[in-house]
């Protein structure tokens, strides 16, 4: 188990460097540059800029310098936000994204697991049909449509929550709900399917046969097995959560990392883009590792060497 | 005596599945809606143009009309900021949205099914390697890379990408042929000489062939970055003179979405093949001397088709949602072209004043995705008796 974790942790660093290389290659292969705007710069100015940022060196030297800096954890300064280091920008904007991301996923887990379990236990009941139709609706409405609709209803008509911006708990409600909707829908469907299968399996019959009451059977035995598909979904969900937070930050004008990332790509702010890509890849890979480890706790049949 | 004999038709898997599908009301609803949508977006724009004179990009010459107008008899879904008829735009957008969904799913079908089937059938080290590659790509936040790709190569820069096409295709061909030759030779010969010196020699030779083909492909790919081939320059010229920049952005979208949507398909197919390959009919095929490629493509893939169809049906809505997301960020389809995603994104801006600009594209899109999801669920219940509802 320990060697499995160490091996996986060791892979993360080269993987992240690979992702950075890929992104760097994509940015560099495309014609144009961060300073090439509508207006053409005088050649002398352009030469000075290229010299300052080391763009006059051959590409392998630039790549080598960048990589050696990144390996030491230094992503350099942003090109757009003068005088601010990439690490500083990430540290400043991450808390916003992390808050809505984590709260959104937790809310989705709470709703999805409850609805999915009840739907599976009361299969073909009206609750089952209602919750599954609602889940299907959640999967079919893009979150950039859902968000503004929620703002319109709860922000502009009912005045329950502030329509945008960051400040206080009440401003978190709408963004978190918008983000959670699609995941709650996915998780509810996965939980229902997983629970239906588990409830028919032999070990649940055994648990009942040895006289356990229904509550223990459900909470100690069934839920653990039924959770496996949900846990498997968590990996891809995290990657998708990134896209989700980008939209939610844009809709609700939240100064999170997602928005900064999109801006950096549009501005061709290379150090900032690479820094955010590297940071998020590492986060996702670490979370995937945690997910893989948690399989072992949920299902005693799964073992790692 | 012979008159009384009736030919009893055995219920084939597909006929059985079709019956089960038709019993599922929601799936039938999905099929009807989808059929209606496809017909509407195919012939709809022409009918609108004939009936009202409006097309998706027609901005009225009369300045009075250049504003958002609520739905009326002339404009069933109202008009947008520039006075364009939203009904015509929704129909035209449907073409693009559905095409994006279908083409990306098609790419994921071809690439994912072949990849997964080869990995699953060959098994062992090759399977391990191929699946680790998929795992690696999975761990990458692909949406970030798609955003960078779309931004870097949008507009005029797409021609740069086009000029590399010959090199990319040739390198891929070298890679695939090299890998196939080494793998097939290895499979065919290694068993016979496994314990001999010749076996070791063979292994080394094949490893060298394999590495050379990978290297050759990489070198060839890299050469494209240094200088352009004549074919590439010619292609780029043809592309930039003949293709509208707006359409070009849409092609780029196909490319980017197809690039990332095959991973899950490969996993699904591999799992399916793993469970099929030890069954008797495969052994029978092997015993009668059927070759490996034809076992994979004639025997295994058709039998794994059920889950593949189900998963493909569910890929279409997820790709359409991704397209909508990218269009919302301004990286996808751009005006005057429209997709349901870009129309909804435009509508969101005016949601409080001109709600119809969001309502109609959003509803159409949600209805289509709803139907696709229901159809996918229905197909799963119909084709896969294991997970059928009880």
Interface residues (C-beta under 8 A of the other chain):
Chain A: X15 X18 X19 X22 X23 X26 X27 X29 X30 X31 X32 X123 X136 X137 X139 X140 X141 X142 X144 X145 X148 X149 X152 X156 X193 X196 X197 X200 X235 X236 X239 X240 X242 X243 X246 X247 X250 X251 X261 X262 X265 X266 X268 X273 X276 X277 X280 X281 X284 X285 X288
Chain B: X136 X138 X139 X140 X141 X142 X143 X144 X145 X147 X148 X149 X151 X152 X153 X156 X157 X160 X225 X317 X321 X322 X324 X325 X328 X329 X341 X344 X345 X348 X351 X352 X358 X362 X365 X366 X367 X369 X370 X373 X374 X387 X389 X390
